[in-house]
Amino acid sequence: MSTPAMRVDAHQHYWDPARYSYPWMVGEVMDPVRRAFMPDDLLPSLRTANIDGTVLVQTLSSVHETLEFLELAAATDSVHGVVGWVDLTSPTVGDDLDALLEGPFGRWLVGIRHQVHDESDPDWLGRDDVRRGLAAVQRRGLTYDLLVRARELPAATDTVRQFPELQFVLDHIAKPRIVDGQDDPWMRRMPALAAEPNVSVKLSGMVTEADWASWTPDDLRPFVDHVVGWFGPDRLMFGSDWPVCLLAGTYEEVVGGLTATLMPTSPNEIAQIFGGNAQRVYRLDNASGRSGG
């Protein structure tokens, strides 16, 4: 008998507004998620959806948060890896990465991310200091998560081309305007990024780009179809974006909605999208033994 494939949620968060101020958590629309969300809150949904593990992703430009997430991962069976944050523009970025990796919980660090779409400069990824930081990430065998919208896709594509040995992961399919039913700049710019083989993409964050109150899988399907066509099943991974997703639906609705948009898809491809690809891309089975350079 073959062992069932591990199911992985490649994108979820924890936070506590009583301890940290989150710049993106503004306005009354965020009130439903303006409270602490921790592992015990997510566990029932993981069990219901038969998800074996997750990748915990940074929410702040804070090394301190990353350190806490690494410690939390070591103490939480469901967290299989952490995508953290360092200041890529810092002249000490290499030392900063080494301090995280060589710390007591460093083996849980699988990647780095920055909220690029919040930068005023659409070409932020092309800056010399940012590129030096990405080179440091590459040398340490970590991935880099791209958090961009259509505006930043040209800079993201050029950056990916400059680092063919660095594994990039595009978050939230670059946040197209699903609520409008189309996003022409996204349609024009995504194929060039998808043509680069060192980029995978998370089928995540889509329900909050749709109409929060009335979205259905039919609203997501055209965008998912494009992404599947551009990237292929072996570069796709499921991410819930929990608890952000709760603004538009339950965890189970997000899983069900994505599953519906992917049909018909072979069982093997579904297994890869819902786990196998994340295990491979983030190297979740051997998130230890890295060295600097």
N, C-alpha and C positions, 0 to 999 in steps of 0.2 A: 504493500500500500504506500502511495506517495503521501508525503506530509503536506497538509493544506498550506497554501501560501499565506504568509503573514500579511495582515491588512494594516495599512499605515495611513494615518491622517498627517499629511506633510506640512500642514500649516495651521497652527492654533496658538492662542495667546493666554497668558495669565496676567492679571493686574490688580492693583488696589489703590483707588483714588484717595483713600485716607492716608496713604504713605507717599504717593508721588503725584505730581501734577502732569497731566497728559495734554500737550498742546493741541492735539487733534480732537480731544474729547470736549467739544464746545457746542453750546446751544441746547435748547430743550429737547431736540430730536435725539440727543444722546442719553437722555435721562434713563431709559430702560436698561442701559448697560453701565450706568454710573455707580457701580458698586464693586466690591471685591469679587473676583472669579478665580478660584483656585482648583487644584486637582480633584477634590471631593465633589465639586460642582459638575465637573465634566464626566466623571467616571460612569454614572448611570447611562449617559448617552453613548459612550464608547461601548459599553456592554450591549446595549440594545442594537447598535449598528455593527456589532462584531468587529470592532476596531481593536487591534492588538497593541498598537503603540502610536506615538505622535512625534512630530518635530515641533518643539516649542520655539517660537519666533519672537525676537525683540519687539518692544513697543516704544522704547525711548532711546534717545541718543545718550546712553549711559552705560559705562563699563560696570558701574556698581550693579545695575539691573542684570547685566550679563553674568556677573559673578554669582548673584543670587539665583539666577536661573540654572546655572551649572550645578550649584549645590542642591537645588530642588530636583533636578534631573537625577542626581545620584540617589535621592531618597524616594523617588517616585517611579514605580515599575512601568507606568504607561508612557513616560517620556523617554524616548530612545535617542534623542539628539537635540542640540540647541543651536539655533542660528542667532548669534549675538551681535554686538556692536562694538566697534572701535572707531576712533577718529582716523579715517584714512588719510587725512591731510596733515596729520601730525608727523614731525620729523622722527618721533620715537615709535611709529606705528609697529615696526618689527619687534621692538622690545615689549610693546603693549600686548601684541599677539602671543609672544613667548610667555609672558607672565600669566596669561589666561591658560595656555596649553600646558604649562608646567606646574600649574596650581593643583591642589588636591583633587579637583573635579574636572580637570582640563580635558579628559578623554571624551567628555560629552559634547565638546564644541565641534560642530560639523560645518559651520558656515558663518558668514558675516553679512549684515545688511545695513543699509542706510535709507532713510526716507527721501530718496532722490526727488520724487515728484513734489516735495515741499520746498525745494531749493528754488530761489528766484531765477537762477541761471539754467536755461534748458540744456546747456552744454556742460553742466557741472562734471559729468563723468569724463569729459575730455581734458580736464585740468591736469597739469603736470603733477601736482601734488597728489591728486586722487589716483592717477595712474601709478605713481610710486607706491601708494598704499595697496592698490590691487596687486601689484607685483609681489608685495610682501605676503598677501593672502595666498597667492598662487604658490609661492615657495614653501608654504607650510601645509600644502595639500588640502586646504579648505575650499569650500564652494563660496560663490558670491551670489546672493539673491538680489535681483533687479526689481526695485519697487518704482515703476515708472508708469506714466500714461503715454498717450500718443505723442504729446509734445516732446518728450524726452527719447522717443524711440530712435531717431537718427543718431543721437550721441551714444545710446546704448549699443546700437548695431556696430558703429565704428569701434567702440571699446571692446566688444566681443571679438572683433576681427584682430585687434591688436594683441589679444591674449588667447591664442588658440589652445593653449595648454591649461587654461583655467576653466573649470566647470561653472557655468552660469545657470541660474534658475530664475525664470521670469515669473514673478508673483501676479496672481489675479488676472491672468491673460492680458495684462497692461490696462486693465480697467476701462474697457470700451463703454460707450454710452448706450447700454442695453435698454434703458428706459425710453430712449428715442427710437429704438428699433433699428438704428444704423449708426455707424461712426465712420465717416469717410476717411479722415486722416489715419485712423487706426487700420482700416482696410488697406490703405496704400502703403503703410510703413511696416506692418507686421511681416509680410513675406520675406523681406530682406533679412530681418533678424532670424526668422525661422530657418533660413537657408544655411545658417552657421551651425555646424554639427555639435558645438560645445555648449548649446543652450537647450535646456529642458524648460517646461512650463507647467505651472500649477493651475489646474482647473479649480480655482478658488475665488472667493470674493465677488462672485457674479450676482448673487441675489441682492446684494446691497447696491449694485449698479443698475438693477431693474427697479420696477415699481414695488416698493416695500410691501404694500398692502394687497397687491393683486397679481404678482408675478406667477407664472406657470412655467413648466419645462419648455413649452412652446416658445416662450420669450427668450430663453437661453439657447435653444437649439441652433439657430442660425450662426451664432457666435462660436459655439462649441464645434459645429460642423467645420467652420473655417479653420479653427485651431487644430482639429484632428487632421484635416487635410494638409495643413502646412507643416506640422511637426511629426505626425505619425504616432501611433500608439506607444511606441517604445520611448518617447520623450515626454509623455504626459503623466501627471500625478495628481491624485485627489488631495484637496485641502479644504477644510471646513471654514476656515477663518473664524472659528468660534473664539470668543463670544460676540465678535462684531456681527456675525451672521444673525444673531438673535433679534436684531433690529427688523429683520425681514422674514424670519422663519426659524423653526426649531432645527436642532442638529439633524434629527431624523428626516425632516423635510429637505434639507440641503443634500443629504446623501441620496434620498429618493429622487430628487429633482435631477441631479447629475446622472444618476443611473438611467433615468428615463431618456435623457438627451443622448446618451451614448448607444442606445439600442437602434439597430442590431449591431452588437459587437461580440466577438467571440469570448468564451469564458477565459481563455488564456490572456487575451488583451485586457479584459476587465481586471483580472488578477494583477497584471502588471501596473495598470493605472491606479488601482486601489492598494498598492503596496510594494510590488516588486521593483518598480522604477525608483521609488523613493529610497528603498534599501540600497540600491546600486548607486544612485547619484550622490546621496549623502553618506554612503559607506557606513550605514548604521550598524552593520555586523562587526566592524573593526574600528570603531571610533576611539582608537587608542594607539599609542606607539608612534605618534607623529613627532617630528623634530623640526626645529627652525632652520633658517639658512639665509 
